[in-house]
Amino acid sequence: MPDSSPTSPTRPGLCARCAASLCRPCAVLITFLGLLAFASSCARSAANADTQIRERIAFIRAAILARDAAGIVRWGTDDWTFVDGAGKSYDKAAYLVRTRALMERIVVVDSLDSRIDSIAVIGDTATVELTQTMERHERDAVAARIVHVRLRYHEKQTWTLTPAGWCVRRVAFAGPPERTELPNP
C-alpha cells in the first residue's frame, strides 16, 4: 500500500516529521565528529611543534658546541631578542657581537647538557623552559689564564610558528648563570 503522508522536500521519501527528527541526531553527530577532527588536528599540530622545536634546540646545542654564534640564532625570528641574567636585552646583531667575543675566549666546550623542562604550545606560540649545564675551559678575561668552569642556567624561550616553521623569538635567562670554577686537570 503506498504511503499517503506528505514527503519532506529536503529528504525525499521521508515524511516531514521523520525528516525533522533525524536532523537533531545527525546535527549532534556531525558536531561531535567535527570537534573530534579539530581536537585531533590540534593534537597533531602540538606534536609537530614539539618535534620541530626539539630538533631546532638540538641544532642550537650543536652550534654552541661548535662555537658557532651565527648557528645559535639560525632559527631566530628577525625580531629575536636575548635577555641575560642581569636583565640586559640584546637584539640579534648585538647578541652576535657579544657571543663571538665570548666564543673567542672559550678554549673548549667539554660538555653541554640541554634539558628541555617543558614545552607548552598554544596556537602559533610555544613557551619552552630549558636548563643547560655546560663545562668548558676558557681564558679568564682579566688574568688571561685558562680556567675550567661549570655553568648552569635556566632559560625561558618564546617560539612562534612562521612560514619557515617554528622559530625562537625570545630567549631570557632566569637570573644569572650558576658559575662554579673547577680544578684544572
C-alpha positions as CSV (number, residue, x, y, z in Angstrom):
1,M,0.0,0.0,0.0
2,P,1.5,3.4,-1.0
3,D,2.4,5.9,1.7
4,S,0.0,8.8,1.7
5,S,1.9,11.1,4.0
6,P,3.5,14.2,2.5
7,T,7.2,13.9,1.9
8,S,9.9,16.3,3.1
9,P,11.3,18.5,0.3
10,T,14.8,18.1,1.9
11,R,14.6,14.4,2.4
12,P,12.6,12.8,-0.4
13,G,10.8,9.7,0.6
14,L,10.6,10.7,4.3
15,C,7.7,12.5,5.8
16,A,8.3,16.0,7.2
17,R,8.0,14.7,10.8
18,C,10.6,11.9,10.3
19,A,13.0,14.2,8.4
20,A,12.9,16.8,11.3
21,S,13.5,14.2,14.0
22,L,16.5,12.7,12.1
23,C,18.2,16.1,11.8
24,R,18.8,16.6,15.5
25,P,20.8,13.4,16.0
26,C,22.6,14.0,12.7
27,A,23.5,17.5,13.8
28,V,24.8,16.3,17.1
29,L,26.8,13.6,15.4
30,I,28.2,16.0,12.8
31,T,29.1,18.5,15.5
32,F,30.8,15.8,17.6
33,L,32.8,14.4,14.6
34,G,33.8,18.0,13.7
35,L,35.1,18.6,17.3
36,L,36.9,15.3,17.3
37,A,38.6,16.1,14.0
38,F,39.5,19.6,15.3
39,A,40.9,18.1,18.6
40,S,42.9,15.5,16.6
41,S,44.3,18.2,14.3
42,C,45.3,20.3,17.4
43,A,47.0,17.3,19.0
44,R,48.9,16.6,15.7
45,S,49.8,20.3,15.5
46,A,51.1,20.3,19.1
47,A,53.1,17.1,18.5
48,N,54.6,18.5,15.3
49,A,55.5,21.7,17.1
50,D,57.1,19.7,19.9
51,T,59.1,17.6,17.5
52,Q,60.3,20.6,15.4
53,I,61.2,22.7,18.4
54,R,63.2,19.8,19.9
55,E,65.0,19.3,16.6
56,R,65.9,23.0,16.4
57,I,67.1,23.1,20.1
58,A,69.4,20.2,19.2
59,F,70.7,22.3,16.2
60,I,71.3,25.3,18.6
61,R,73.1,23.0,21.0
62,A,75.3,21.7,18.2
63,A,76.1,25.3,17.3
64,I,77.1,26.1,20.9
65,L,79.4,23.1,20.9
66,A,80.9,24.2,17.6
67,R,81.2,27.7,19.0
68,D,79.2,29.0,16.0
69,A,77.4,32.2,17.1
70,A,75.5,32.5,13.8
71,G,74.2,28.9,14.2
72,I,72.8,29.8,17.6
73,V,70.5,32.4,16.1
74,R,69.9,30.5,12.9
75,W,66.3,29.6,13.9
76,G,65.6,33.1,15.4
77,T,63.0,35.4,14.0
78,D,64.0,38.8,12.6
79,D,63.0,40.4,15.9
80,W,64.8,37.8,18.0
81,T,66.0,39.1,21.4
82,F,68.1,37.7,24.2
83,V,67.8,38.8,27.8
84,D,70.9,38.0,30.0
85,G,70.8,37.1,33.7
86,A,71.1,40.7,34.7
87,G,68.1,41.7,32.6
88,K,70.0,43.4,29.8
89,S,68.4,42.9,26.4
90,Y,70.2,42.3,23.1
91,D,68.8,42.2,19.6
92,K,70.3,39.7,17.2
93,A,73.2,41.8,15.9
94,A,74.3,42.9,19.4
95,Y,74.0,39.3,20.6
96,L,76.2,38.1,17.8
97,V,78.9,40.7,18.7
98,R,78.7,39.6,22.4
99,T,78.7,35.9,21.7
100,R,81.5,36.0,19.2
101,A,83.7,37.8,21.7
102,L,82.8,35.1,24.3
103,M,83.5,32.3,21.8
104,E,87.0,33.7,21.2
105,R,87.7,33.2,25.0
106,I,86.5,29.6,25.0
107,V,89.3,27.1,24.6
108,V,87.0,24.0,24.5
109,V,83.4,23.1,25.5
110,D,83.9,19.9,27.4
111,S,80.2,19.1,27.7
112,L,76.8,20.6,27.3
113,D,73.6,19.1,28.7
114,S,70.5,20.7,27.3
115,R,67.4,19.5,29.3
116,I,64.0,20.6,28.0
117,D,61.9,21.1,31.1
118,S,58.7,21.9,29.3
119,I,57.1,22.8,26.0
120,A,53.7,24.4,26.0
121,V,52.1,25.1,22.7
122,I,49.1,27.4,22.4
123,G,48.1,28.2,18.8
124,D,51.1,29.6,16.9
125,T,53.1,30.3,20.1
126,A,55.1,28.0,22.2
127,T,56.8,28.6,25.6
128,V,59.9,26.4,26.3
129,E,61.7,26.1,29.6
130,L,65.2,24.8,29.3
131,T,68.0,24.1,31.7
132,Q,71.6,23.9,30.3
133,T,74.7,22.8,32.1
134,M,78.0,23.4,30.4
135,E,81.6,22.6,31.3
136,R,84.2,24.5,29.4
137,H,87.8,25.7,29.5
138,E,88.1,29.4,28.9
139,R,90.6,32.2,29.1
140,D,89.9,34.4,32.1
141,A,89.1,37.9,30.8
142,V,91.3,39.6,33.5
143,A,94.2,37.2,34.3
144,A,94.4,35.6,30.8
145,R,94.8,32.2,32.5
146,I,92.8,29.1,31.4
147,V,90.0,28.3,33.9
148,H,87.8,25.2,34.0
149,V,84.2,26.2,34.8
150,R,80.7,24.7,35.0
151,L,77.8,26.9,34.1
152,R,74.2,26.1,34.8
153,Y,71.5,28.4,33.5
154,H,67.7,28.3,33.2
155,E,66.1,29.8,30.1
156,K,62.6,30.7,29.1
157,Q,62.1,30.8,25.4
158,T,59.2,32.0,23.3
159,W,58.8,30.3,19.9
160,T,56.5,31.3,17.1
161,L,55.2,29.5,14.0
162,T,56.5,31.2,10.9
163,P,56.4,30.3,7.2
164,A,59.9,28.7,7.8
165,G,58.4,26.6,10.7
166,W,58.9,27.1,14.4
167,C,61.4,29.8,15.2
168,V,62.6,31.3,18.5
169,R,61.6,34.9,19.1
170,R,62.9,35.5,22.6
171,V,65.4,33.8,25.0
172,A,65.6,35.0,28.6
173,F,67.8,33.7,31.3
174,A,66.0,33.3,34.7
175,G,68.7,35.1,36.7
176,P,72.4,34.9,36.3
177,P,74.0,31.5,35.5
178,E,75.4,29.5,38.4
179,R,79.1,29.5,37.8
180,T,81.5,27.1,39.5
181,E,85.2,27.1,38.9
182,L,86.5,23.5,38.8
183,P,90.1,22.3,39.2
184,N,92.2,22.1,36.1
185,P,93.3,18.6,35.5
